[in-house]
Amino acid sequence: MVDVTIASGASEDLHAAMQRLVPQLSSSNPPPSFGELDRVCRHEANSFFVASDETGIVGVLTLVMFPIPTGIRAWIEDVIVDDAARGKGVGRLLNEAAIEHAFSQGAVTVDLTSRPSREAANRLYQRIGFEARETNVYRYSKPEQPAGS
Ligand SMILES: CC(C)(COP(=O)(O)OP(=O)(O)OC[C@H]1O[C@@H](n2cnc3c(N)ncnc32)[C@H](O)[C@@H]1OP(=O)(O)O)[C@@H](O)C(=O)NCCC(=O)NCCS
């Protein structure tokens, strides 16, 4: 039985779970410290969804919502389900909970991005009902500083 809740702050269990889960999403970003995780959970734009089963925390998802002149933007970020718990619908449950919450808060669309190489994620999102948008996604990165400067 999987239960999905919104974390109101960091806890030792959640912090420990993130040390395990974040490396399953990103090799370049280290897991958050307790304080960083607490800030993520408590940030007014964020709803931090946590999926748990009888074994403990098995997945997380961050829903980010913020007002813009044309409405309320809702983004799903950092969806991670523990390797040992995949293929049982946890990812779907997390996304459905986030979508329902976003709509209940006034959003009428929910956005996310996923690299094509993330095959399981792309299949899941499409199965849930996300549709690819015709748009260009740009990123501007902070230039590297020369060593010693
Ligand atoms: C992408 C990810 C979140 C999916 O999580 P998940 O919990 O395995 O997702 P679901 O179980 O809801 O769906 C995955 C598959 O299980 C199947 N499934 C769902 N419920 C099921 C059930 N009760 N029994 C068996 N299979 C089931 C789904 O049909 C789906 O099959 P598909 O791969 O053929 O589409 C997970 O693979 C993950 O964390 N990957 C690494 C990080 C990542 O890429 N995150 C996304 C960043 S954009």
The ligand as a Tripos MOL2 file, in Angstrom:
@<TRIPOS>MOLECULE
LIG
   48    50     1     0     0
SMALL
NO_CHARGES

@<TRIPOS>ATOM
      1 C1         10.8380    7.4130  -14.0660 C.3       1 LIG1
      2 C2         10.4880    6.7900  -12.7270 C.3       1 LIG1
      3 C3         10.1920    7.9100  -11.7430 C.3       1 LIG1
      4 C4          9.2690    5.8870  -12.8950 C.3       1 LIG1
      5 O1          8.8850    5.4210  -11.6040 O.3       1 LIG1
      6 P1          8.0150    4.0720  -11.4190 P.3       1 LIG1
      7 O2          7.5000    4.0830  -10.0350 O.co2     1 LIG1
      8 O3          8.7690    2.9020  -11.8700 O.co2     1 LIG1
      9 O4          6.8120    4.3890  -12.4190 O.3       1 LIG1
     10 P2          5.4780    3.5120  -12.5670 P.3       1 LIG1
     11 O5          5.6220    2.2230  -11.8330 O.co2     1 LIG1
     12 O6          4.3430    4.3950  -12.2010 O.co2     1 LIG1
     13 O7          5.4570    3.2500  -14.1040 O.3       1 LIG1
     14 C5          6.5650    2.5850  -14.6970 C.3       1 LIG1
     15 C6          6.1120    1.3310  -15.3660 C.3       1 LIG1
     16 O8          5.5440    0.4280  -14.4460 O.3       1 LIG1
     17 C7          4.2740   -0.0150  -14.9550 C.3       1 LIG1
     18 N1          3.3660   -0.2350  -13.8320 N.ar      1 LIG1
     19 C8          2.6160    0.6720  -13.2030 C.ar      1 LIG1
     20 N2          1.8850    0.1020  -12.2280 N.ar      1 LIG1
     21 C9          2.2140   -1.2070  -12.2420 C.ar      1 LIG1
     22 C10         1.8120   -2.3170  -11.4560 C.ar      1 LIG1
     23 N3          0.8990   -2.1930  -10.4750 N.pl3     1 LIG1
     24 N4          2.3680   -3.5080  -11.7180 N.ar      1 LIG1
     25 C11         3.2930   -3.6320  -12.7040 C.ar      1 LIG1
     26 N5          3.7050   -2.6210  -13.4760 N.ar      1 LIG1
     27 C12         3.1640   -1.4280  -13.2530 C.ar      1 LIG1
     28 C13         3.8130    1.1270  -15.7860 C.3       1 LIG1
     29 O9          2.8690    0.6980  -16.7270 O.3       1 LIG1
     30 C14         5.0850    1.5580  -16.4020 C.3       1 LIG1
     31 O10         5.4020    0.6770  -17.4590 O.3       1 LIG1
     32 P3          6.1550    1.1920  -18.7350 P.3       1 LIG1
     33 O11         7.5790    1.3940  -18.3190 O.co2     1 LIG1
     34 O12         6.0110    0.0820  -19.6930 O.co2     1 LIG1
     35 O13         5.5000    2.4750  -19.1270 O.co2     1 LIG1
     36 C15        11.6650    5.8950  -12.2020 C.3       1 LIG1
     37 O14        12.0200    4.9940  -13.2130 O.3       1 LIG1
     38 C16        12.9000    6.6790  -11.7880 C.2       1 LIG1
     39 O15        12.9760    7.1870  -10.6700 O.2       1 LIG1
     40 N6         13.9070    6.7780  -12.6930 N.am      1 LIG1
     41 C17        15.1840    7.4280  -12.3830 C.3       1 LIG1
     42 C18        15.0410    8.9190  -12.2010 C.3       1 LIG1
     43 C19        14.3270    9.5670  -13.3740 C.2       1 LIG1
     44 O16        14.6210    9.3270  -14.5290 O.2       1 LIG1
     45 N7         13.3750   10.4650  -13.0460 N.am      1 LIG1
     46 C20        12.6050   11.2000  -14.0110 C.3       1 LIG1
     47 C21        13.2730   12.4740  -14.3240 C.3       1 LIG1
     48 S1         12.4550   13.3530  -15.6240 S.3       1 LIG1
@<TRIPOS>BOND
     1     1     2 1
     2     2     3 1
     3     2     4 1
     4     2    36 1
     5     4     5 1
     6     5     6 1
     7     6     7 2
     8     6     8 1
     9     6     9 1
    10     9    10 1
    11    10    11 2
    12    10    12 1
    13    10    13 1
    14    13    14 1
    15    14    15 1
    16    15    16 1
    17    15    30 1
    18    16    17 1
    19    17    18 1
    20    17    28 1
    21    18    19 ar
    22    18    27 ar
    23    19    20 ar
    24    20    21 ar
    25    21    22 ar
    26    21    27 ar
    27    22    23 1
    28    22    24 ar
    29    24    25 ar
    30    25    26 ar
    31    26    27 ar
    32    28    29 1
    33    28    30 1
    34    30    31 1
    35    31    32 1
    36    32    33 2
    37    32    34 1
    38    32    35 1
    39    36    37 1
    40    36    38 1
    41    38    39 2
    42    38    40 1
    43    40    41 1
    44    41    42 1
    45    42    43 1
    46    43    44 2
    47    43    45 1
    48    45    46 1
    49    46    47 1
    50    47    48 1
@<TRIPOS>SUBSTRUCTURE
     1 LIG1         1 GROUP 0 **** ****
